[in-house]
Amino acid sequence: MRTVAMVCLAFALCGCKAAPPTQQVSVSVHGPGVPLELHWYRNSAERRALYAQVYALAGETVPTLAKGLPDNSWGVILDVDETILDNSEYMARLSITGQEFSPATWTAWTRDRRAVALPGAAAFIHAVRSNDHGRVVLVTNRLVAECPDTEVNLHEQGIEYDAILCAPNGPDGKPVFDKNPRFALVKSGGVASLGRLNVLAYFGDNIQDFPDLTQATFGDASHFGKDYFVFPNPMYGSWVGNVYR
C-alpha cells in the first residue's frame, strides 16, 4: 500500500535484516545490491503461496459472513498496491538505478500502467461480485490525479470493482492518506453508487488498511483470518518507522 510511509522510508529496503549469518543467501543468487526483501517479494514461491492462501481463505470465509444478507447490501474493501497490484517492478527500478522513492517516479510508474495482478486477487473479486452478489470497493492512497491510470491498469489486469476511492485532497490542498474517513463513507452511504453498505471484510498489506489500526495501536489480532485479511510486504510500509529491536 502506498502511504506517506513510502515517502518516509527513503527506500529503506536495505534496512531490513534478512537472515542470521548462518543462513545468508549468496549475493550472486539475486544480483549485487538487490535487497533480499525485494528479491523475496519478486521471486519467492512463498510469496505466491501466501497470496493464494489468503485469497483462498477469504473465498471460503466471506460467503459464510454474507449468508442470508440481501444481494448487494454488503461488500468488501480492498487496498490496491501490494494487495491487488504488484509494484515490485517499480521498486526494482529504484534499486537498479540507485534512486529513492519520490512522488515523481511513483506517478511516472502509475502512468506506465505496468503493475500486474497478484495471485488470487482477480478470481476472489470476481467471485464476490458474480457468485456471492456482493460489492467490491477499492480504497487506495494513490492520488486522485493517479486514479485514471490506476483504473486502466486494473481493468487491463481483469480486476472488477464497484467503486474506487483514491486519496482525496484536504482543505489545505494536500492529500489525506488516513483511510478511516473513506471507510466510514462507504458504510454510511456516502458513495452514491453504492448506498449504505455492510462491510464484511477488509484486505491490505499495511496495518493502516484496517479500521482504526496503526503500528502503535495494534494489539488485538482476533479479526485477522475472520474479517481482516493481511498480505506480506517486506519492501515498505508503516512498519519501517518502528523501533528496531
N, C-alpha and C positions, 0 to 999 in steps of 0.2 A: 504494500500500500504506500503510495507516495504521499508523504506528510511533511510537515515542517521539519520533522526529524531528519529527513533526507538532506535538507539544507545544512542542518547542524552537524551531520556526521562527517562532512568533508571527505567523503568517500573513505570512511574508516574501516573498510573491509579488512585491511591488514591488521587491525587491532584485535580481531577475534582469534583466540587461541584454538588451534586445530586439533592437536593430539599431544599426549605425553611423548617425551623423546624416544621412547622405545617403539612408538607407533607412527613415527613421522613417515609421510609419503615422500618419495623422491621427487625433487623438483622436476626432473626430466619427464616424469609421468604426465604433468599437466602444463609444462612450459615455464620458462623463467619469469618470475614476477607475478604470476597469476595467483591471486589469493585462494587459499584452499576452500573458503566458504563459497566463492564464486564457482570454482571447479566442481564442488559438490552439487550446487544447485543446477548447474547446466548439464552435468554428465552422470550423476549417480542414479543407479537403479532404485536406491532407497527413496529419492525424491519422487520419482514417478510412482512408486508404490504407495507412498504416503498420500499423494493427491487422490489416487484411485481409491484408496482405503477410506479416506474421509468422505468423499462424494458417495461411495457405496453405502456407508453407514447412514449418511443423510438421506439417501434414496430409500432406505428402509424406515427411517425414523419419521420423516416429515409426513408421509401419507397416514401414519398412525396418529400423529398430532392433529391432522386435518379431518380425521374421520367424523362424519356427522355434521360438518360445517357446510353452509351453503357455498356453492360454486362461486369462485372469485371474491368471496368475502374475506379471504385470508391470503397471506403471501409470505415470501421470504425476502430478506435483504442481504445483498452480497456486495462486498468490496470488489474493485476491478483488478488493480495491479497486484500481481503475485497471488491472487485468489482466482481470477478467471484468465487474465492475460499474463504471459511470461515476458518480462522485460529484461531478462538476463543478458540478451544481446547488447542492449544499451550499456549495461554495467561492464560487459566485456570490452566494448569500445573504449570506455573510460580507462580501463585497466591497461589496455594495449597502448593507448596514446599518452598515458600518464596524467590524465586530467582528473579533476574532481567534479562532483556533481555541480551543475549550475542550472538555473531556470532556463537559460537559453538553449543549452544542449538537450535538456529534457523536452522542451517544446519542439525542437527540431526532430527529436525521436518520435514524438506523438504524430508529427506531420508525416513521417515516413510510413506510419501505419503497418509496421512490421512485427508487432508483438503477436505471438501465437497463443492459441488457447491451451490451457493447462489440462492435463489428463482428467477426464471425468466431468469437466465443467459443462460442456455443451449438452451432454446426454442428461445430466441431472436437471439442468434448467429446462430442457425440452420436456422432461417427464413431469416436472412441476406444473408447467403451463398446459400441456396437452393431455396428460393422463390423469393428473390429480386435480385439474381445474383450479389452480392457484395462480397468484400473481407474482411476478419477479421484478424487484426494484433494485437497481444498482445505485449505491451511494459511494461516490469516489471523490478523492481530493485532487483529481485533475481539475485544472482551472476551467471556468466557463468557456474561455476562448479556445481551450483544447478539446472541448466536448464534441464538436462536429467531426473532427478527425478520429476521435475515440469511437464514435458511433459507427463510422465507416469501417474501422478496424474490427470492431465487434461483429458487425454484420458479415464481413468477409470471413470471419472465423466461425460462422454459424451460431453465434450467440443470440438468443432471443430474450427479450425483456419487455416489460410494460412501461417502465419509466426509468430514466437515469437522472440522478441529481449530482451535478458537479459542485465544486466548492464555490459558494456564492460570494459576492463582494459585500463587505460590511459598509456601514455608514462612512467610514474613512477611505473607502475605495480599495482596501486591502482584502484579500481572500480570507474567508472564515473556514479554518480547517477542522474545527470541532464538529463532529458528525451528529452529536446528540440533538441539536435543533432539527436537523433533517430527518432523523429517526422519528422524532415527535410529529413532524409534519406528515409523514407517511401514515402514521397511526391515527391522526386526528382528522384526516380527510383533506388536508391542505394541498394535496396533489390532486388537482381537479379530475384528471383522467382516471383516478383510482377510487375515489370516495374513501370512507373510513375503512381501514384495513387492519385485520387481526394479524399481526406479525408473529409467525410461529417460530422462525429460526433466523439466526444471523451467521454470516460467513466472512472470515477475514484472516489476514496474516499478521495483523498488528492488534495488540490488546485493545487499542482505541477504536477498533472496528466493532466493538461490542458496547451496548449502552452503559454509560457511566463508569466504564473501566479505564484505568490508566496503569502504568507501571507501578505507581505509588499506592494505588487503592486496591489493586488486585489481591484477593485473599481467599475468595470462595470459588473453587473450581467445579462446583456441583452442576452448573449449567452445561459444561462442556461435554460433548458427546450426546447431549439431550436436545438442547435448542440453540447452543452455540457450537460452531464448528471452526476450528482454527487450523491454519496451514503453516508449514515451516518456511521461514525466511531468514537465513543467516546472513544475508547480504546487507540489509539496512533495516531501520525501523526505530520506534521509540525506545527500544531496549538499549540502543547504543549509548544513551545518556545514563544508564545505570552505573552505580559504583561497582568497579571490578573487585571481586573477592577471590 
